[in-house]
Amino acid sequence: MLYDCPECGLPAEVTVRDRLPSTAGLVEHVDVHCVAQHRFVGPADSLRVLL
């Protein structure tokens, strides 16, 4: 599945998924790389699916 890069909006793919602890329990985090070589690490629910 492809996502919009949070920095430039180009197609990006998730390379790593992990669950990290938070004060609200476990939160799924992802490592995303886009075609322009940007890298984003953050909560999975902050990504937009590329349509």
Secondary structure, 3 states (H helix, E strand, C coil): CEEECCCCCCEEEEEEEEEEEECCEEEEEEEEEECCCCEEEEEHHHCCECC
